[in-house]
Amino acid sequence: MTTEMQEIAITEDKPLLTGQAEAKDAELAARILLDQGQEHSIETPHGVLHVTLHGTRTTRRPAILTFHDVGLDSKSCFSPLFKFEEMQEIVKNFTLIHVDAPGQEEGAATYPAGYQYPTMDTIAEMIPAVLQFFNFRTVIGVGVGAGAYILAKFSLANPDSVEGLVLVNIDTNTRGWIDWAAQKLISVTSSLTEQLMSHLFSQEELSSNTELVQSHRERISKASNQFNIELFWKTYNSRRDLTFDRNSSFKCPVMLVVGDQAPYEDAAVECNSKMDPTTTSFLKMADAGGLPQLTQPAKLTEAFKYFIQGMGYMASSCMTRLSRSRTTSLSSSYSMDGSRSRSRTLSQGSQGGQMPPSPSQTMEVSC
């Protein structure tokens, strides 16, 4: 961003008058601030949340509110996706609100020993204060892992505040006794860093020790707030079941996303089986691993565009040439009859054909 603005300053055809120069400097400063985001510490009934806002506080549209996974913060979880070139078609039209779970933001002070970290339910109850602070009535939620659980919980409790949900790697179930015992054993034999790496990445990615895996292992192992991260990890592992079914589910469109071979692939499939098929999309992404928003930002951006378009917030003319080159029926499946009720399952791979949907079947699309 800074480089681009320097180039703009160099290529000025005419010298600026003093007043114009000051205005130009103010504009550049505003653009820098906008790119870096405006950080806020928001008081809630259950403690303080660190929140970063990108864009202006226009309330004509819902804000896009994100919530990250355990072992990540809002920057490491979402910056690559929302700074992706083709995502800018969406970003320029919405305000972004990135929420960090308590004590998880970069540079956060370490909680004292014995600190009672909020439960997953309590964290979800902190979100309404964020909407009130920025004067937003509704949001489109984008959550990953623990963040997906939190936003799902928030949506079920506050259906009128959520217009849409994108839930990546969601696991709506509590840990059973076998899982609980296994986690206890792992916590004794494995470091926190390795536990989180197994949570975030597929076994194939860990075995390959990709550059992404290496960078996140180093980031977590050197984090100054590791104690806080451990508290959030324990809270996530103590989550309760999210209670819903097809007859009593989310009141907004939902897109479930999971990478093939991801640690929570089976959990996401199970969640999809309990969702209302008329308002739910299921996107299973090939070659995506455990963090599809980082490994496959192009595919996820395209799917998100169709999701937003189906909600009526993006005209088809805004779609990129990449999107236009995809199968036409994918677009129609997101906007059939102009209704927000849509039934489809999207399965993305690197290659493949397309199966036309029948009235009683969901739809599979390979991209």
Secondary structure, 3 states (H helix, E strand, C coil): CHHHHHHHHHCCCCCCCHHHHHHHHHHHHHHHHHHHCEEEEEEECCEEEEEEEECCCCCCCCEEEEECCCCCCHHHHHHHHHCCHHHHHHHCCCCEEEEECCCCCCCCCCCCCCCCCCCHHHHHHHHHHHHHHHCCCCEEEEEECHHHHHHHHHHHHCHHHEEEEEEECCCCCCCCHHHHHHHHHHHHHCCHHHHHHHHHCCHHHHHHCCHHHHHHHHHHHCCCCHHHHHHHHHHHHCCCCCCCECCECCCCCEEEEEECCCCCHHHHHHHHHCCCCCCEEEEEECCCCCCHHHHCHHHHHHHHHHHHHHCCCCCHHHCCHHHHCCCHHHHHHCCHHHCCCCCEEEEECCCCCECCCCCCCCCCECC
